[in-house]
Amino acid sequence: MTTVRMTIPDDFILGAAASAWQTEGWSGKKPGQDSWPDLWYKNDRHVWHNGYGPAVATDFINRFQEDVQLMKLAGLTHYRTSINWSRFLTDYENVTVDEEYAAYYDQLFDALLANGITPMICLEHYELPGYLLEKYGGWGSKTVVELFVRYAEKVFARYHPKVTRWFTFNEPIVVQTRVYLDALRWPYEQNTSTWMQWNYHKVLATASVVKRFRELGYPGTVGCILNPEVTYPRSRAPMTCARRRSTIYSTTACSSTRWCTASGRRSFSRCLSSIR
């Protein structure tokens, strides 16, 4: 039997990824701080295994110190998670920071760095504040884009000495695809126009946050965690398939061109016009 020894290069990123809403639980959560996943959980508890969901998760907010030690034991060099927008602020319009929750992230980042683990932080992993969903229709409103940029400014200002690798969204097309295109998740509203508007505004939000990050001169980078998918047209009619092929592929796959260039923005505008 031949034994092959393999080594990991020194500059190889060996990491793990999670999110705030999938791990932290609701300990310390204040009234009015629901996110979209929280509202989904409250309205559809039966879809969660044994009722588990964001309310309990893994209680990371109380157990992060021991979990960081487990990360170190596993040899992780990086850990990606998110900051829960709905909990980082107590007032989403005036962008008032919840100091108790913000301090928890200071402690988490300190623990990671002390153990040789680089934090990689996402600003929104589905954690759209429920307040903004109910008042403005979520990412269907440009007001939410503007509030997201102001939230990002608060996050960057506080944590830029500890975090240099940032992301605007995790899988930015997922929520609106499941809610407004497929109507498989709460609030189950099939609306292609709303789906496209959410796509466009998340692109706009990413561009706006990157621009602001550069203007403020912070060290590091801002990216977006994309999720290419295989897509299929709803109609089997040959003409429909041919006409929609480019549109469906480009928007659902969330190719990097669409998220980074002016041609991508023009493409989204044409899509919106053709649907309305």
C-alpha positions as CSV (number, residue, x, y, z in Angstrom):
1,M,0.0,0.0,0.0
2,T,1.4,3.4,-1.0
3,T,1.1,6.3,1.3
4,V,1.0,9.8,-0.2
5,R,1.8,12.7,2.1
6,M,0.1,16.0,1.1
7,T,0.8,19.4,2.7
8,I,-1.3,22.5,2.6
9,P,0.5,25.6,1.2
10,D,1.3,28.3,3.8
11,D,-0.9,30.8,2.0
12,F,-3.9,28.4,1.6
13,I,-7.1,29.7,3.3
14,L,-8.5,26.9,5.4
15,G,-11.8,28.3,6.7
16,A,-15.4,27.8,7.6
17,A,-18.5,29.9,7.0
18,A,-21.7,30.5,8.8
19,S,-24.0,33.5,9.5
20,A,-25.3,35.4,12.5
21,W,-28.9,34.2,12.1
22,Q,-27.9,30.6,11.6
23,T,-25.7,30.4,14.8
24,E,-26.3,33.2,17.4
25,G,-29.8,32.6,18.7
26,W,-32.0,35.3,20.2
27,S,-30.3,35.8,23.5
28,G,-30.2,39.5,24.2
29,K,-32.4,40.3,21.2
30,K,-34.6,43.3,21.8
31,P,-38.3,43.9,20.7
32,G,-38.5,45.1,17.1
33,Q,-35.2,43.5,16.0
34,D,-36.7,40.8,13.9
35,S,-35.0,39.9,10.6
36,W,-36.6,38.3,7.6
37,P,-35.5,34.8,8.8
38,D,-37.0,35.6,12.2
39,L,-40.4,36.5,10.6
40,W,-40.2,33.4,8.4
41,Y,-39.6,31.3,11.5
42,K,-42.4,32.9,13.4
43,N,-44.9,32.4,10.5
44,D,-43.7,28.9,9.4
45,R,-42.3,27.2,12.5
46,H,-43.4,23.8,11.1
47,V,-40.8,23.9,8.3
48,W,-37.9,23.9,10.8
49,H,-36.7,20.5,12.2
50,N,-38.2,19.9,15.6
51,G,-39.0,23.6,15.7
52,Y,-35.3,24.6,15.8
53,G,-34.5,27.8,13.9
54,P,-32.9,31.2,14.5
55,A,-34.4,31.4,18.0
56,V,-32.0,28.7,19.3
57,A,-29.5,28.0,16.5
58,T,-26.2,27.0,18.2
59,D,-26.2,29.8,20.8
60,F,-23.0,31.1,19.4
61,I,-23.6,34.5,20.9
62,N,-23.0,32.9,24.4
63,R,-20.6,30.1,23.3
64,F,-18.3,31.8,20.8
65,Q,-15.3,31.6,23.1
66,E,-15.3,27.8,23.2
67,D,-16.3,27.6,19.6
68,V,-13.3,29.7,18.6
69,Q,-11.1,27.3,20.5
70,L,-12.6,24.5,18.4
71,M,-11.9,26.4,15.3
72,K,-8.2,26.7,16.4
73,L,-8.1,23.0,17.2
74,A,-9.4,22.3,13.7
75,G,-6.6,24.4,12.2
76,L,-8.8,27.1,10.7
77,T,-7.1,30.2,9.4
78,H,-10.2,32.1,8.5
79,Y,-13.8,32.3,9.7
80,R,-16.6,34.0,7.7
81,T,-19.8,35.0,9.3
82,S,-22.2,37.9,9.2
83,I,-23.3,40.8,11.3
84,N,-27.0,40.7,11.9
85,W,-28.2,44.1,10.5
86,S,-31.5,43.7,12.3
87,R,-29.7,43.4,15.7
88,F,-26.8,45.7,15.1
89,L,-29.2,48.7,15.1
90,T,-32.1,49.6,17.3
91,D,-33.3,52.4,14.9
92,Y,-33.0,51.5,11.3
93,E,-33.9,55.0,10.0
94,N,-31.6,56.9,12.3
95,V,-29.0,54.2,12.2
96,T,-28.7,53.9,16.0
97,V,-26.2,51.2,17.1
98,D,-27.2,48.6,19.7
99,E,-24.0,48.9,21.8
100,E,-24.6,45.6,23.6
101,Y,-24.7,43.7,20.4
102,A,-21.9,45.7,18.8
103,A,-19.7,44.9,21.8
104,Y,-20.3,41.2,21.3
105,Y,-18.6,41.5,17.9
106,D,-15.7,43.3,19.3
107,Q,-15.2,40.4,21.6
108,L,-15.7,37.9,18.9
109,F,-13.1,39.5,16.6
110,D,-10.6,39.9,19.4
111,A,-11.0,36.2,20.2
112,L,-10.6,35.1,16.6
113,L,-7.5,37.3,16.0
114,A,-5.9,36.2,19.3
115,N,-6.1,32.6,18.1
116,G,-4.7,33.3,14.6
117,I,-8.0,33.3,12.8
118,T,-8.9,36.0,10.3
119,P,-12.5,37.2,10.4
120,M,-14.3,37.6,7.1
121,I,-17.5,39.5,7.5
122,C,-20.7,39.7,5.5
123,L,-23.0,42.7,6.0
124,E,-26.3,40.9,5.1
125,H,-26.8,37.1,5.1
126,Y,-30.6,37.3,4.6
127,E,-30.9,39.4,7.8
128,L,-32.9,42.2,6.2
129,P,-34.7,43.9,9.2
130,G,-38.3,43.0,9.3
131,Y,-39.2,46.7,9.9
132,L,-37.7,47.6,6.5
133,L,-39.5,44.7,4.8
134,E,-42.9,45.7,6.3
135,K,-42.5,49.5,5.8
136,Y,-40.7,49.7,2.5
137,G,-41.1,46.3,0.9
138,G,-37.5,45.4,1.6
139,W,-35.1,45.5,-1.3
140,G,-37.8,46.7,-3.6
141,S,-37.2,50.2,-2.3
142,K,-34.2,52.5,-3.0
143,T,-34.7,53.9,0.5
144,V,-33.5,50.5,1.9
145,V,-30.4,50.8,-0.3
146,E,-29.6,54.1,1.2
147,L,-30.2,52.8,4.8
148,F,-28.0,49.8,4.0
149,V,-25.1,52.1,3.0
150,R,-25.5,54.1,6.3
151,Y,-25.5,50.8,8.2
152,A,-22.3,49.7,6.4
153,E,-20.7,53.0,7.3
154,K,-21.3,52.4,11.0
155,V,-19.9,48.8,10.8
156,F,-16.8,49.9,8.9
157,A,-16.1,52.8,11.3
158,R,-16.3,50.5,14.3
159,Y,-14.5,47.4,13.1
160,H,-12.0,48.5,10.4
161,P,-9.0,48.0,12.7
162,K,-10.0,44.4,13.2
163,V,-11.6,43.4,9.9
164,T,-10.3,44.0,6.4
165,R,-12.2,41.4,4.4
166,W,-15.8,42.4,3.8
167,F,-18.8,41.2,1.8
168,T,-22.0,43.0,1.1
169,F,-24.3,40.0,0.6
170,N,-24.3,36.2,0.9
171,E,-26.1,34.6,-2.0
172,P,-27.8,37.8,-2.9
173,I,-30.4,36.3,-5.2
174,V,-31.7,33.5,-2.8
175,V,-34.3,35.3,-0.7
176,Q,-36.2,37.0,-3.5
177,T,-36.0,33.9,-5.7
178,R,-37.5,31.7,-3.1
179,V,-40.1,34.3,-2.0
180,Y,-41.1,36.2,-5.2
181,L,-40.1,33.9,-8.1
182,D,-40.9,30.4,-6.7
183,A,-43.2,31.5,-3.8
184,L,-41.7,28.7,-1.7
185,R,-41.0,30.7,1.4
186,W,-42.8,33.3,3.5
187,P,-44.5,35.5,2.6
188,Y,-45.2,33.4,-0.6
189,E,-45.8,36.2,-3.1
190,Q,-45.0,35.3,-6.7
191,N,-44.1,38.6,-8.4
192,T,-41.4,38.6,-11.1
193,S,-41.2,42.4,-11.2
194,T,-40.5,42.5,-7.4
195,W,-37.9,39.8,-7.9
196,M,-36.1,41.8,-10.5
197,Q,-36.3,45.0,-8.4
198,W,-34.7,43.2,-5.5
199,N,-31.9,41.9,-7.7
200,Y,-31.2,45.4,-9.1
201,H,-31.2,47.1,-5.8
202,K,-28.8,44.6,-4.2
203,V,-26.5,45.3,-7.1
204,L,-26.9,49.0,-6.5
205,A,-26.3,48.5,-2.8
206,T,-23.1,46.6,-3.4
207,A,-21.8,49.3,-5.8
208,S,-22.7,52.0,-3.3
209,V,-21.0,50.3,-0.4
210,V,-17.8,49.6,-2.3
211,K,-17.7,53.2,-3.4
212,R,-18.2,54.5,0.1
213,F,-15.6,52.1,1.5
214,R,-13.0,53.4,-0.9
215,E,-14.0,57.0,-0.3
216,L,-13.4,56.6,3.5
217,G,-10.0,55.0,2.8
218,Y,-10.3,51.9,4.9
219,P,-7.8,49.1,4.3
220,G,-9.0,45.9,2.8
221,T,-11.6,44.8,0.2
222,V,-15.3,44.5,-0.2
223,G,-16.8,41.7,-2.3
224,C,-20.0,39.8,-2.7
225,I,-20.6,36.1,-2.1
226,L,-22.3,34.8,-5.3
227,N,-24.2,31.6,-5.9
228,P,-24.3,30.5,-9.6
229,E,-27.2,28.1,-10.2
230,V,-28.6,26.0,-13.1
231,T,-31.8,27.7,-14.3
232,Y,-34.7,26.7,-16.4
233,P,-37.4,28.8,-18.2
234,R,-41.0,28.4,-16.9
235,S,-42.4,28.0,-20.4
236,R,-41.3,25.2,-22.8
237,A,-42.3,27.3,-25.9
238,P,-39.2,27.5,-28.1
239,M,-39.6,31.3,-28.7
240,T,-40.0,32.0,-25.0
241,C,-37.0,29.9,-24.1
242,A,-34.8,31.6,-26.7
243,R,-36.0,35.1,-25.8
244,R,-35.6,34.6,-22.1
245,R,-32.4,32.5,-22.1
246,S,-29.9,35.3,-21.7
247,T,-32.1,37.2,-19.1
248,I,-32.8,34.1,-17.0
249,Y,-29.2,32.9,-17.0
250,S,-27.6,36.3,-16.4
251,T,-29.8,37.3,-13.5
252,T,-30.1,33.9,-11.7
253,A,-26.5,33.0,-12.0
254,C,-25.5,36.5,-10.7
255,S,-22.4,36.5,-12.8
256,S,-19.7,38.8,-11.6
257,T,-20.1,41.1,-14.6
258,R,-23.7,41.9,-13.7
259,W,-22.6,42.9,-10.2
260,C,-19.6,45.0,-11.1
261,T,-20.0,46.8,-14.4
262,A,-22.2,49.4,-16.0
263,S,-23.2,46.9,-18.7
264,G,-24.7,44.8,-15.9
265,R,-26.8,47.7,-14.7
266,R,-28.1,48.4,-18.2
267,S,-28.9,44.7,-18.6
268,F,-31.0,44.8,-15.4
269,S,-32.8,47.9,-16.6
270,R,-33.8,46.2,-19.8
271,C,-35.0,43.2,-17.9
272,L,-37.2,45.4,-15.7
273,S,-38.6,47.2,-18.7
274,S,-39.5,44.0,-20.5
275,I,-41.3,42.6,-17.5
276,R,-43.4,45.6,-16.7
